[in-house]
């Protein structure tokens, strides 16, 4: 499914699906590259950290059994969503495609208004107080900056120290 969102959907929208459609300006291609590459790196980093430390996958059928609070999750709660939005917006600008730009906007709105809150409810149910502390310490979408311009994060215990998270995950199996 994610392959469809990241690759097939954008290519279908950009590859002469709308012949004669107006194009975005050429200068946007540079901006698109600057958004798409780091967006893809952020998404991939988040997936690798989630699988390695969370003892599960990003898929609902095998969700992480451990709350992950390191890697990109140390600075934002939704790095996969933010990376996906960056890739899609970057692709729209790279292809100079207005339909793809609309697609990227629809996906971004769905991530912010539907998928993000849905995941947060599930995580709160599964990890209880550990997730509440994490949610209180780490912003959802925009990392906090220190006075010197560096990213700021509160020190949280690594996922392996969250005994309550293991207990909560055992008590609340994933919903299918």
MODELLER restraints for C-alpha pairs under 7 A, 6 or more apart:
rsr = mdl.restraints
at = mdl.atoms
rsr.add(forms.Gaussian(group=physical.xy_distance, feature=features.Distance(at['CA:6:A'], at['CA:88:A']), mean=6.71, stdev=0.5))
rsr.add(forms.Gaussian(group=physical.xy_distance, feature=features.Distance(at['CA:10:A'], at['CA:100:A']), mean=5.97, stdev=0.5))
rsr.add(forms.Gaussian(group=physical.xy_distance, feature=features.Distance(at['CA:13:A'], at['CA:99:A']), mean=6.23, stdev=0.5))
rsr.add(forms.Gaussian(group=physical.xy_distance, feature=features.Distance(at['CA:13:A'], at['CA:100:A']), mean=5.65, stdev=0.5))
rsr.add(forms.Gaussian(group=physical.xy_distance, feature=features.Distance(at['CA:14:A'], at['CA:95:A']), mean=6.25, stdev=0.5))
rsr.add(forms.Gaussian(group=physical.xy_distance, feature=features.Distance(at['CA:14:A'], at['CA:97:A']), mean=5.76, stdev=0.5))
rsr.add(forms.Gaussian(group=physical.xy_distance, feature=features.Distance(at['CA:14:A'], at['CA:100:A']), mean=6.24, stdev=0.5))
rsr.add(forms.Gaussian(group=physical.xy_distance, feature=features.Distance(at['CA:23:A'], at['CA:96:A']), mean=5.24, stdev=0.5))
rsr.add(forms.Gaussian(group=physical.xy_distance, feature=features.Distance(at['CA:23:A'], at['CA:97:A']), mean=5.67, stdev=0.5))
rsr.add(forms.Gaussian(group=physical.xy_distance, feature=features.Distance(at['CA:23:A'], at['CA:98:A']), mean=6.44, stdev=0.5))
rsr.add(forms.Gaussian(group=physical.xy_distance, feature=features.Distance(at['CA:24:A'], at['CA:93:A']), mean=6.95, stdev=0.5))
rsr.add(forms.Gaussian(group=physical.xy_distance, feature=features.Distance(at['CA:24:A'], at['CA:96:A']), mean=4.43, stdev=0.5))
rsr.add(forms.Gaussian(group=physical.xy_distance, feature=features.Distance(at['CA:24:A'], at['CA:97:A']), mean=6.07, stdev=0.5))
rsr.add(forms.Gaussian(group=physical.xy_distance, feature=features.Distance(at['CA:24:A'], at['CA:98:A']), mean=6.46, stdev=0.5))
rsr.add(forms.Gaussian(group=physical.xy_distance, feature=features.Distance(at['CA:25:A'], at['CA:96:A']), mean=6.61, stdev=0.5))
rsr.add(forms.Gaussian(group=physical.xy_distance, feature=features.Distance(at['CA:26:A'], at['CA:96:A']), mean=6.97, stdev=0.5))
rsr.add(forms.Gaussian(group=physical.xy_distance, feature=features.Distance(at['CA:28:A'], at['CA:93:A']), mean=5.20, stdev=0.5))
rsr.add(forms.Gaussian(group=physical.xy_distance, feature=features.Distance(at['CA:28:A'], at['CA:94:A']), mean=6.75, stdev=0.5))
rsr.add(forms.Gaussian(group=physical.xy_distance, feature=features.Distance(at['CA:29:A'], at['CA:93:A']), mean=5.16, stdev=0.5))
rsr.add(forms.Gaussian(group=physical.xy_distance, feature=features.Distance(at['CA:29:A'], at['CA:94:A']), mean=4.20, stdev=0.5))
rsr.add(forms.Gaussian(group=physical.xy_distance, feature=features.Distance(at['CA:29:A'], at['CA:96:A']), mean=6.89, stdev=0.5))
rsr.add(forms.Gaussian(group=physical.xy_distance, feature=features.Distance(at['CA:32:A'], at['CA:89:A']), mean=6.81, stdev=0.5))
rsr.add(forms.Gaussian(group=physical.xy_distance, feature=features.Distance(at['CA:32:A'], at['CA:90:A']), mean=3.66, stdev=0.5))
rsr.add(forms.Gaussian(group=physical.xy_distance, feature=features.Distance(at['CA:32:A'], at['CA:91:A']), mean=6.12, stdev=0.5))
rsr.add(forms.Gaussian(group=physical.xy_distance, feature=features.Distance(at['CA:32:A'], at['CA:93:A']), mean=4.63, stdev=0.5))
rsr.add(forms.Gaussian(group=physical.xy_distance, feature=features.Distance(at['CA:32:A'], at['CA:94:A']), mean=4.98, stdev=0.5))
rsr.add(forms.Gaussian(group=physical.xy_distance, feature=features.Distance(at['CA:33:A'], at['CA:90:A']), mean=5.87, stdev=0.5))
rsr.add(forms.Gaussian(group=physical.xy_distance, feature=features.Distance(at['CA:33:A'], at['CA:94:A']), mean=6.48, stdev=0.5))
rsr.add(forms.Gaussian(group=physical.xy_distance, feature=features.Distance(at['CA:35:A'], at['CA:86:A']), mean=5.29, stdev=0.5))
rsr.add(forms.Gaussian(group=physical.xy_distance, feature=features.Distance(at['CA:35:A'], at['CA:87:A']), mean=6.41, stdev=0.5))
rsr.add(forms.Gaussian(group=physical.xy_distance, feature=features.Distance(at['CA:35:A'], at['CA:90:A']), mean=4.92, stdev=0.5))
rsr.add(forms.Gaussian(group=physical.xy_distance, feature=features.Distance(at['CA:36:A'], at['CA:86:A']), mean=5.44, stdev=0.5))
rsr.add(forms.Gaussian(group=physical.xy_distance, feature=features.Distance(at['CA:36:A'], at['CA:87:A']), mean=4.00, stdev=0.5))
rsr.add(forms.Gaussian(group=physical.xy_distance, feature=features.Distance(at['CA:36:A'], at['CA:90:A']), mean=4.31, stdev=0.5))
rsr.add(forms.Gaussian(group=physical.xy_distance, feature=features.Distance(at['CA:36:A'], at['CA:91:A']), mean=6.39, stdev=0.5))
rsr.add(forms.Gaussian(group=physical.xy_distance, feature=features.Distance(at['CA:37:A'], at['CA:87:A']), mean=6.98, stdev=0.5))
rsr.add(forms.Gaussian(group=physical.xy_distance, feature=features.Distance(at['CA:39:A'], at['CA:83:A']), mean=3.93, stdev=0.5))
rsr.add(forms.Gaussian(group=physical.xy_distance, feature=features.Distance(at['CA:39:A'], at['CA:84:A']), mean=6.29, stdev=0.5))
rsr.add(forms.Gaussian(group=physical.xy_distance, feature=features.Distance(at['CA:39:A'], at['CA:86:A']), mean=4.61, stdev=0.5))
rsr.add(forms.Gaussian(group=physical.xy_distance, feature=features.Distance(at['CA:39:A'], at['CA:87:A']), mean=5.06, stdev=0.5))
rsr.add(forms.Gaussian(group=physical.xy_distance, feature=features.Distance(at['CA:40:A'], at['CA:83:A']), mean=5.75, stdev=0.5))
rsr.add(forms.Gaussian(group=physical.xy_distance, feature=features.Distance(at['CA:40:A'], at['CA:84:A']), mean=6.91, stdev=0.5))
rsr.add(forms.Gaussian(group=physical.xy_distance, feature=features.Distance(at['CA:40:A'], at['CA:87:A']), mean=5.83, stdev=0.5))
rsr.add(forms.Gaussian(group=physical.xy_distance, feature=features.Distance(at['CA:42:A'], at['CA:79:A']), mean=6.51, stdev=0.5))
rsr.add(forms.Gaussian(group=physical.xy_distance, feature=features.Distance(at['CA:42:A'], at['CA:80:A']), mean=6.88, stdev=0.5))
rsr.add(forms.Gaussian(group=physical.xy_distance, feature=features.Distance(at['CA:42:A'], at['CA:83:A']), mean=5.23, stdev=0.5))
rsr.add(forms.Gaussian(group=physical.xy_distance, feature=features.Distance(at['CA:43:A'], at['CA:79:A']), mean=6.36, stdev=0.5))
rsr.add(forms.Gaussian(group=physical.xy_distance, feature=features.Distance(at['CA:43:A'], at['CA:80:A']), mean=4.53, stdev=0.5))
rsr.add(forms.Gaussian(group=physical.xy_distance, feature=features.Distance(at['CA:43:A'], at['CA:83:A']), mean=4.58, stdev=0.5))
rsr.add(forms.Gaussian(group=physical.xy_distance, feature=features.Distance(at['CA:43:A'], at['CA:84:A']), mean=6.34, stdev=0.5))
rsr.add(forms.Gaussian(group=physical.xy_distance, feature=features.Distance(at['CA:46:A'], at['CA:72:A']), mean=6.05, stdev=0.5))
rsr.add(forms.Gaussian(group=physical.xy_distance, feature=features.Distance(at['CA:46:A'], at['CA:79:A']), mean=6.07, stdev=0.5))
rsr.add(forms.Gaussian(group=physical.xy_distance, feature=features.Distance(at['CA:46:A'], at['CA:80:A']), mean=5.82, stdev=0.5))
rsr.add(forms.Gaussian(group=physical.xy_distance, feature=features.Distance(at['CA:47:A'], at['CA:58:A']), mean=6.89, stdev=0.5))
rsr.add(forms.Gaussian(group=physical.xy_distance, feature=features.Distance(at['CA:49:A'], at['CA:71:A']), mean=6.36, stdev=0.5))
rsr.add(forms.Gaussian(group=physical.xy_distance, feature=features.Distance(at['CA:50:A'], at['CA:57:A']), mean=6.77, stdev=0.5))
rsr.add(forms.Gaussian(group=physical.xy_distance, feature=features.Distance(at['CA:50:A'], at['CA:68:A']), mean=6.39, stdev=0.5))
rsr.add(forms.Gaussian(group=physical.xy_distance, feature=features.Distance(at['CA:51:A'], at['CA:57:A']), mean=5.14, stdev=0.5))
rsr.add(forms.Gaussian(group=physical.xy_distance, feature=features.Distance(at['CA:53:A'], at['CA:68:A']), mean=6.36, stdev=0.5))
rsr.add(forms.Gaussian(group=physical.xy_distance, feature=features.Distance(at['CA:54:A'], at['CA:64:A']), mean=4.58, stdev=0.5))
rsr.add(forms.Gaussian(group=physical.xy_distance, feature=features.Distance(at['CA:54:A'], at['CA:65:A']), mean=5.70, stdev=0.5))
rsr.add(forms.Gaussian(group=physical.xy_distance, feature=features.Distance(at['CA:54:A'], at['CA:66:A']), mean=4.44, stdev=0.5))
rsr.add(forms.Gaussian(group=physical.xy_distance, feature=features.Distance(at['CA:54:A'], at['CA:67:A']), mean=6.10, stdev=0.5))
rsr.add(forms.Gaussian(group=physical.xy_distance, feature=features.Distance(at['CA:54:A'], at['CA:68:A']), mean=5.69, stdev=0.5))
rsr.add(forms.Gaussian(group=physical.xy_distance, feature=features.Distance(at['CA:55:A'], at['CA:64:A']), mean=5.25, stdev=0.5))
rsr.add(forms.Gaussian(group=physical.xy_distance, feature=features.Distance(at['CA:55:A'], at['CA:65:A']), mean=5.61, stdev=0.5))
rsr.add(forms.Gaussian(group=physical.xy_distance, feature=features.Distance(at['CA:55:A'], at['CA:66:A']), mean=6.29, stdev=0.5))
rsr.add(forms.Gaussian(group=physical.xy_distance, feature=features.Distance(at['CA:56:A'], at['CA:62:A']), mean=5.56, stdev=0.5))
rsr.add(forms.Gaussian(group=physical.xy_distance, feature=features.Distance(at['CA:56:A'], at['CA:63:A']), mean=5.08, stdev=0.5))
rsr.add(forms.Gaussian(group=physical.xy_distance, feature=features.Distance(at['CA:56:A'], at['CA:64:A']), mean=3.82, stdev=0.5))
rsr.add(forms.Gaussian(group=physical.xy_distance, feature=features.Distance(at['CA:56:A'], at['CA:65:A']), mean=6.04, stdev=0.5))
rsr.add(forms.Gaussian(group=physical.xy_distance, feature=features.Distance(at['CA:57:A'], at['CA:63:A']), mean=5.23, stdev=0.5))
rsr.add(forms.Gaussian(group=physical.xy_distance, feature=features.Distance(at['CA:57:A'], at['CA:64:A']), mean=5.69, stdev=0.5))
rsr.add(forms.Gaussian(group=physical.xy_distance, feature=features.Distance(at['CA:61:A'], at['CA:176:A']), mean=6.63, stdev=0.5))
rsr.add(forms.Gaussian(group=physical.xy_distance, feature=features.Distance(at['CA:63:A'], at['CA:174:A']), mean=6.95, stdev=0.5))
rsr.add(forms.Gaussian(group=physical.xy_distance, feature=features.Distance(at['CA:65:A'], at['CA:166:A']), mean=6.78, stdev=0.5))
rsr.add(forms.Gaussian(group=physical.xy_distance, feature=features.Distance(at['CA:65:A'], at['CA:169:A']), mean=5.87, stdev=0.5))
rsr.add(forms.Gaussian(group=physical.xy_distance, feature=features.Distance(at['CA:66:A'], at['CA:159:A']), mean=6.10, stdev=0.5))
rsr.add(forms.Gaussian(group=physical.xy_distance, feature=features.Distance(at['CA:66:A'], at['CA:165:A']), mean=6.31, stdev=0.5))
rsr.add(forms.Gaussian(group=physical.xy_distance, feature=features.Distance(at['CA:66:A'], at['CA:166:A']), mean=6.34, stdev=0.5))
rsr.add(forms.Gaussian(group=physical.xy_distance, feature=features.Distance(at['CA:67:A'], at['CA:127:A']), mean=6.99, stdev=0.5))
rsr.add(forms.Gaussian(group=physical.xy_distance, feature=features.Distance(at['CA:67:A'], at['CA:159:A']), mean=5.36, stdev=0.5))
rsr.add(forms.Gaussian(group=physical.xy_distance, feature=features.Distance(at['CA:67:A'], at['CA:165:A']), mean=6.49, stdev=0.5))
rsr.add(forms.Gaussian(group=physical.xy_distance, feature=features.Distance(at['CA:68:A'], at['CA:159:A']), mean=5.30, stdev=0.5))
rsr.add(forms.Gaussian(group=physical.xy_distance, feature=features.Distance(at['CA:69:A'], at['CA:158:A']), mean=6.32, stdev=0.5))
rsr.add(forms.Gaussian(group=physical.xy_distance, feature=features.Distance(at['CA:69:A'], at['CA:159:A']), mean=6.23, stdev=0.5))
rsr.add(forms.Gaussian(group=physical.xy_distance, feature=features.Distance(at['CA:70:A'], at['CA:158:A']), mean=6.83, stdev=0.5))
rsr.add(forms.Gaussian(group=physical.xy_distance, feature=features.Distance(at['CA:72:A'], at['CA:79:A']), mean=6.27, stdev=0.5))
rsr.add(forms.Gaussian(group=physical.xy_distance, feature=features.Distance(at['CA:73:A'], at['CA:79:A']), mean=6.56, stdev=0.5))
rsr.add(forms.Gaussian(group=physical.xy_distance, feature=features.Distance(at['CA:74:A'], at['CA:138:A']), mean=6.97, stdev=0.5))
rsr.add(forms.Gaussian(group=physical.xy_distance, feature=features.Distance(at['CA:74:A'], at['CA:153:A']), mean=6.35, stdev=0.5))
rsr.add(forms.Gaussian(group=physical.xy_distance, feature=features.Distance(at['CA:75:A'], at['CA:138:A']), mean=6.07, stdev=0.5))
rsr.add(forms.Gaussian(group=physical.xy_distance, feature=features.Distance(at['CA:75:A'], at['CA:143:A']), mean=5.36, stdev=0.5))
rsr.add(forms.Gaussian(group=physical.xy_distance, feature=features.Distance(at['CA:75:A'], at['CA:153:A']), mean=5.76, stdev=0.5))
rsr.add(forms.Gaussian(group=physical.xy_distance, feature=features.Distance(at['CA:76:A'], at['CA:138:A']), mean=5.78, stdev=0.5))
rsr.add(forms.Gaussian(group=physical.xy_distance, feature=features.Distance(at['CA:76:A'], at['CA:139:A']), mean=5.33, stdev=0.5))
rsr.add(forms.Gaussian(group=physical.xy_distance, feature=features.Distance(at['CA:76:A'], at['CA:140:A']), mean=5.26, stdev=0.5))
rsr.add(forms.Gaussian(group=physical.xy_distance, feature=features.Distance(at['CA:76:A'], at['CA:141:A']), mean=5.77, stdev=0.5))
rsr.add(forms.Gaussian(group=physical.xy_distance, feature=features.Distance(at['CA:76:A'], at['CA:142:A']), mean=6.56, stdev=0.5))
rsr.add(forms.Gaussian(group=physical.xy_distance, feature=features.Distance(at['CA:76:A'], at['CA:143:A']), mean=5.70, stdev=0.5))
rsr.add(forms.Gaussian(group=physical.xy_distance, feature=features.Distance(at['CA:77:A'], at['CA:138:A']), mean=6.38, stdev=0.5))
rsr.add(forms.Gaussian(group=physical.xy_distance, feature=features.Distance(at['CA:77:A'], at['CA:139:A']), mean=6.24, stdev=0.5))
rsr.add(forms.Gaussian(group=physical.xy_distance, feature=features.Distance(at['CA:77:A'], at['CA:140:A']), mean=4.62, stdev=0.5))
rsr.add(forms.Gaussian(group=physical.xy_distance, feature=features.Distance(at['CA:77:A'], at['CA:141:A']), mean=6.79, stdev=0.5))
rsr.add(forms.Gaussian(group=physical.xy_distance, feature=features.Distance(at['CA:78:A'], at['CA:140:A']), mean=5.77, stdev=0.5))
rsr.add(forms.Gaussian(group=physical.xy_distance, feature=features.Distance(at['CA:78:A'], at['CA:141:A']), mean=6.19, stdev=0.5))
rsr.add(forms.Gaussian(group=physical.xy_distance, feature=features.Distance(at['CA:81:A'], at['CA:111:A']), mean=6.54, stdev=0.5))
rsr.add(forms.Gaussian(group=physical.xy_distance, feature=features.Distance(at['CA:82:A'], at['CA:141:A']), mean=6.95, stdev=0.5))
rsr.add(forms.Gaussian(group=physical.xy_distance, feature=features.Distance(at['CA:85:A'], at['CA:104:A']), mean=6.71, stdev=0.5))
rsr.add(forms.Gaussian(group=physical.xy_distance, feature=features.Distance(at['CA:85:A'], at['CA:108:A']), mean=5.68, stdev=0.5))
rsr.add(forms.Gaussian(group=physical.xy_distance, feature=features.Distance(at['CA:88:A'], at['CA:104:A']), mean=5.22, stdev=0.5))
rsr.add(forms.Gaussian(group=physical.xy_distance, feature=features.Distance(at['CA:89:A'], at['CA:101:A']), mean=6.29, stdev=0.5))
rsr.add(forms.Gaussian(group=physical.xy_distance, feature=features.Distance(at['CA:89:A'], at['CA:104:A']), mean=5.56, stdev=0.5))
rsr.add(forms.Gaussian(group=physical.xy_distance, feature=features.Distance(at['CA:92:A'], at['CA:98:A']), mean=6.98, stdev=0.5))
rsr.add(forms.Gaussian(group=physical.xy_distance, feature=features.Distance(at['CA:92:A'], at['CA:100:A']), mean=4.98, stdev=0.5))
rsr.add(forms.Gaussian(group=physical.xy_distance, feature=features.Distance(at['CA:92:A'], at['CA:101:A']), mean=4.93, stdev=0.5))
rsr.add(forms.Gaussian(group=physical.xy_distance, feature=features.Distance(at['CA:123:A'], at['CA:131:A']), mean=6.62, stdev=0.5))
rsr.add(forms.Gaussian(group=physical.xy_distance, feature=features.Distance(at['CA:124:A'], at['CA:131:A']), mean=5.68, stdev=0.5))
rsr.add(forms.Gaussian(group=physical.xy_distance, feature=features.Distance(at['CA:124:A'], at['CA:132:A']), mean=6.69, stdev=0.5))
rsr.add(forms.Gaussian(group=physical.xy_distance, feature=features.Distance(at['CA:126:A'], at['CA:168:A']), mean=5.15, stdev=0.5))
rsr.add(forms.Gaussian(group=physical.xy_distance, feature=features.Distance(at['CA:126:A'], at['CA:169:A']), mean=5.10, stdev=0.5))
rsr.add(forms.Gaussian(group=physical.xy_distance, feature=features.Distance(at['CA:126:A'], at['CA:172:A']), mean=5.56, stdev=0.5))
rsr.add(forms.Gaussian(group=physical.xy_distance, feature=features.Distance(at['CA:127:A'], at['CA:165:A']), mean=4.68, stdev=0.5))
rsr.add(forms.Gaussian(group=physical.xy_distance, feature=features.Distance(at['CA:127:A'], at['CA:168:A']), mean=5.20, stdev=0.5))
rsr.add(forms.Gaussian(group=physical.xy_distance, feature=features.Distance(at['CA:127:A'], at['CA:169:A']), mean=6.38, stdev=0.5))
rsr.add(forms.Gaussian(group=physical.xy_distance, feature=features.Distance(at['CA:128:A'], at['CA:168:A']), mean=6.75, stdev=0.5))
rsr.add(forms.Gaussian(group=physical.xy_distance, feature=features.Distance(at['CA:130:A'], at['CA:165:A']), mean=6.49, stdev=0.5))
rsr.add(forms.Gaussian(group=physical.xy_distance, feature=features.Distance(at['CA:137:A'], at['CA:154:A']), mean=6.15, stdev=0.5))
rsr.add(forms.Gaussian(group=physical.xy_distance, feature=features.Distance(at['CA:143:A'], at['CA:151:A']), mean=6.66, stdev=0.5))
rsr.add(forms.Gaussian(group=physical.xy_distance, feature=features.Distance(at['CA:144:A'], at['CA:151:A']), mean=5.98, stdev=0.5))
rsr.add(forms.Gaussian(group=physical.xy_distance, feature=features.Distance(at['CA:144:A'], at['CA:152:A']), mean=5.47, stdev=0.5))
rsr.add(forms.Gaussian(group=physical.xy_distance, feature=features.Distance(at['CA:145:A'], at['CA:151:A']), mean=4.54, stdev=0.5))
rsr.add(forms.Gaussian(group=physical.xy_distance, feature=features.Distance(at['CA:145:A'], at['CA:152:A']), mean=5.17, stdev=0.5))
rsr.add(forms.Gaussian(group=physical.xy_distance, feature=features.Distance(at['CA:146:A'], at['CA:152:A']), mean=5.42, stdev=0.5))
